[in-house]
Amino acid sequence: MRANLSLPWWAWAAMGAGLVVFAVMIGLTVKRNRGVHRSLFASPYTLWMIVFTVIPVILIGYYAFTNASGAFTLDNFKNFWDSNYESNKVILDVMGEEGAAYITRGTVNVDTLVYSLWMAFKCTVICLLLGYPAALFMADRNMKLGATLVVLFIIPMWMNFLLRTIAWMSLLEDSGLINTFLKWLGFEGVQLMYNSEAVLLGMVYNFLPFMVFPIYTVLSKMDFRLTEAAADLGCNSLQTLVKVTLPLSLPGVISGITMVFMPSVTTFFIPRVLGGGNTMMFGDLIESKFLTEGNWNVGSALSLIMMLLILLSLSILRKVDPNGEGGGIA
């Protein structure tokens, strides 16, 4: 089924009205200030947010709560919750007992969401376990290689996300570097690609910097006299880490968890390349609804569900880190 790329008339009207209002506001601002002031240069960003953020979100809401004819409906969300039973029933009716082999996690909506949440959880935990010690080393004033580690984490991010993921294929595939080395040593080759472990490896590799840098930002701003005071009061290194450093770095930890978990849930290219179609995550499901099936309504409903998860995650971050001290990639 081909996707219907036409937008409702009111979407074009809203974008046109937004451009007219934007032009009028610029004219009024210039007239009121009797010239161009610095605040006027922020206007393009306002237009950008309206056209590429506000209007797309409105369109997603419109398609999520309407059917193909534009009538209001909640069937798109019902399709999400009922997909497990309906899809499995069709497979079993057509293929009988042999169809049971095809009913695997990642083939229907709810299972895909559960699988994606589980994979994102594992990715986040691994990134935290690897990223926190790395951030500690990078922020340590006595660590001479701290600046070098920062550069080593930044350099891969200069490369395109897709190229970084595809590069892992040359390492993990059957004729890749790792299997070639194992065969040279006399061992049999191992299946490293087209499974959940390969997908998890790709996710950790791509999202690890998003865990490291928020924690590093907080630790680098921390008053190290507090750790010295803890040592003077009799705390050993482990006690100082648990009672002083870890609580002070909590905003960065929460920020890193948010920045890793949400992209992990919605990722769609990594499972396709490293999973080889054997795994499907929620991002793949949304993409297939829009591009493969051409069902913008159900795809928008799935997107809204993900947006709710993102808002929930951001609300948790806001409670733990109300001043935005967690920082980011800086």
N, C-alpha and C positions, 0 to 999 in steps of 0.2 A: 504494500500500500504506500502510495506516495504522500508525503506530508503536504498539508495545505498551508502554504506560506502566506496566505492573505491575512491581514489584520482587520479587526472590526473598524468601522468608520470612525468611531469615537476615539480610537487610538491615534489615528492620523490627525484628527481634530485637536486632540490634547497636545500632541507634539507641535502642531502649528501654532496653537494658542500659547504654548509655553515659549516658543521662539519670539512671538509678537510681544508678550509680556516682558520677556527678557530685554528686548530692544527698547521698549518703552521705559523700563526701569533704568537702563543705562543712560538714556536721554535725560530723564528727570534727575538722575544723580549728577550728571555733568552740569545741568542747568542750576541745580540747587547749590552745588559746590563752586560754581563759576569756574569750572575747569576740571581737569582730570587729576584726581587724588589717588593716593596709594591704595585705598580701599577698593577702588574700582577694578584693580587688577585681580581681585578675588572673584569677580563676576563670572569669568569663564569656568571656574571650578563649580560654581553654583549651577550653571547650565549643564555641565557634565553630569553632576549628580542627579539632576532632574531627568535628563534624557536617557542616561545609561543605568540609573539605579532605581529611581522612583517609578518611572513609567514601566520598565520591565517587570517590577514587582507587582504593579497593578495588573498587568497583562497576565501574569502567572495566576493571580487570584481570579481573574475573569475566566480563564480557561479551566481552572480547577473546579469551579462551581457551575459550569455550563456544559452542555453536551454539544455534539457536532452542529446542531441547528441553532445554538445560542441560547437555548432555554435553560433556566436554573435547574440544577440537579445535584444530588449528593451521591450519585451512582459511582462517580470516579473514586471517591474514598471507600465506598462499599466494595468496589472492584479490588482495591488494595487488600482489604481484610479477608475477602472471600476467595482470593486467588489460590490459596493453598488447597482448599477442598476441591474447587472446580478443576484446577489444572491436574491434580492427582487423579481425580475421578475420570477425566477424559482419557488420560494415559492408561489407566487400568481397564477401562471399558474397551479400548481399542486393542491393547496388546496383552491383556490378561496378566498372568503371573510374570511373564517376561518384562512387562512394563514396570514392575517394582524396581528393576535395576536402574531405570531411568529417573526414578523419583529420588533425587539427591538434593542435598542442601545447595541453595544458590539458583534453583530453577524457577522459584516463584517469589512473590513479593515479600511476604512476611519472613520466610526463611532467609531470603537475601538480606533483609534488614538485620536480622539476628546475626547472620554470618558476618556482615560488614561491621556491626558493633563489636563482635568478638575479635575480629582481626584488628580493628582499630584499637581496641583495649590492649591486645598483646603488643601491638606496635608502640603504643604510648608507654607501656611499662618498660619495654626494652630500651626505648629512647631515654626514659628517665634514668634507668640503671646505668646506661652508658654515658648519658649527657651530663649528669650531675658531677661525677668525678672529673670529667673533662673540663667543665666550667670551673671547678675548684682549682684545678691545675692552672688554667688560663688566668684566673683572677689572683693567684698567689703572687704576692710581691717578690718573694724570694725565688720564684720559678723563672729562670732565665729564658726558657723556651716558651713562655706564655704567649708572647706576641707572635711567635712562629706558629703555634697551634691555632691562634685566631686566623692567621692567613691561610693555613691549611684547610680550615673549615669554610672559609669564604670562597676560595678559588673554585671548588667544584660548582658553586652556585652561580658562577659567571657563565657556565655552560648551560645550554638549553636542557630543560627538564626531560624532554623526550629523548635527547641524545644520551643523557646520563643513564636512562633506563635501558635503552637499546644496547649500550656498551656492556651491560651485564650479560647479554646474550653470548657475547664472544667469550665470556668466562665460564658460563654455566651450561651451555648447550653440549650435546653428546660429543661433538668434535671440537669443543672449546678448549681453552688453555688449561683448565683444571683437570678435565678428563684426559687430555693429551699427556699431562705431566704424570698422572696416576698410571696410565698405560706404559709410559716410559720407565716407571719404577717397577713395572711388572704386575700391577694390580689391575683388576677389572674396572671398567668405567662404571660410574654411578649416575642415576637419573637425578639431575639437579634442577631441571626446569619442568614447567608444566605441572606444578603442584602448589599447594598453599604455602609451603615453606619458602619457595622461590619468590612468591608474591610478598610474603612478609619481609624477606630480605630486601627486596626492592623498596618497600615502603619505609623500612627503618633507614636505609641509606639516604633516601630522598628527604625524609622529614626530620632526621636527627638534628640538623642545624637549627631548626625551629624550636627545639627543646634546649639546645645548648646556649644560644645567645640571650634569651630572656633571663636565664639563671645567671649567666656571666654578667649581664648588665647590672643586676641587683647586687651581686657579690662584689663587683668592682666599685660600687658606690658605698659599700658597707664600711663603717668606721672600724678599722682593725684594732683600735685601742680597746674595743670591747672584748675581743678574743685575748688580748694581752692581759686585760683585767681578770678574765676568767682563769687564765693560767696562774696569775698571781694568787688567786683565791683557792688554788689547789686542784683545778680541773685538769684532767689529762686531755690528750688530743681528741679522743672519742667523745668525752663528756662535753668538751667545748663545741664540737661539731653538732651534737644532738641538742644541747641546751641554748646555744648562742647562734651559730651559723645557720643551722637549718630553719629555725623560726624566722630569722631575719630574711632568709632567701625564699620564704614561702610564696610571696607575690610572684616572683619569677618562676617558681615551680608551677603555680596554677596557670600562669600565662603560657608557659611552655606546654603544659598538658592540653590547654585549649587549642593552641596553634598546631599541635600534632594530631589530636584526636579528630577534630572536625574535618580536616583535609583527608585523613585516613579513611573516614567513613565514606566520603564522596568520591574517592579516587576511582578512576575508570581505565586509565591507560596501562597502569602497571599490571593489573590482572590479565589484561588482554595480551600483553607482550610476554610476561614471565609465566603467566598461568596457562597460556595457550588455549583459552576457551574452556578449560576444565574448572575454572572458578569464575564466579560472577559476583560482583559487589554492587552496592546500591547505585553507585555512579554509573556502572555499566547498564543497570536496569533502566535508569532515567534516560540515558542516551538512546537505548534501544526503543523506548516508547516514543521518543521524539523523531529519531532518524530512520529506524528500521520499520516500525509499525505505523509511523505517522500519526500516532494517537497523542496529540498535544494535550488533550484534556486530562487523561490519566497521568501523563508525564508531569503536567503542572501540579496535579494533586500530590504526586510523590515528591516533587520539589518543595511544596509547601510543608510537607512532613519533615523534610530535612531542614528547612528554614526554622521550624519550631525547635528542632534539636539544637540548632546553632544559637538561637535566642536563649534557650535554656542554659547552654554552656556559657554564653556571655553574661547572663545574669549571675551565675555562680562566680565567674571571674570578677564581676563588679562588686559582689559582697565581700570577697576575700581581698581584692586589690582595688578599693574605691578610688584611689588617686592615680591609678595607672602606673605604679612604680615597677611593675613587672617588666616594662620596657619591651623591646623587640629585637629585631636583627639590626643592631647598630654598633 
